[in-house]
Amino acid sequence: MSVTLYVGNLPWRLTEDELADAFSTCSKVQTVRIITDRETGRSRGFGFVEVSDTEAPNTVELMNGFELKGRKLVVNEAKPKTQSI
C-alpha cells in the first residue's frame, strides 16, 4: 500500500528528481509529480510524492517545515480528489 503526500511551497525551479532526492533521505519514494501550469509549463509551486503507508507519518513529520533551496516545505497527506460537477 502507498500514500500520496501533498508537498507545497516548492521552489519554482525545483525538478522532480531533486524533490525525489530530498524525500529519499527518509523514505522509499515510489512516484513524484510536480504540478505545472498547462499554458506556460512552469511549476505551480506544489506537487505530490508517493511513499509506502508505513513510512508516511514519519515522512510528514520529518519533511514538513524542511527547508529546500531556501523555502520551507508544507507536507501533509493528500486529500482525495473530489469530482467537480
C-alpha angles and dihedrals in degrees: 000000000000139000127214115224124204112226117194137178092043119175107259096238097043116129126217089245091055091049091049090049092052093051094042089071090074107021145015105266115217101180138355128198128178112198115233134193110261094222102041102024090225123136116269089211099255141074147159134260122194117212135163115283092240092057097041101088093048091045092053091049094049099040102039104099092010110148114234119178091339097313127102110230122229108215129179140137110290117247116236113265111257121215115245118217 
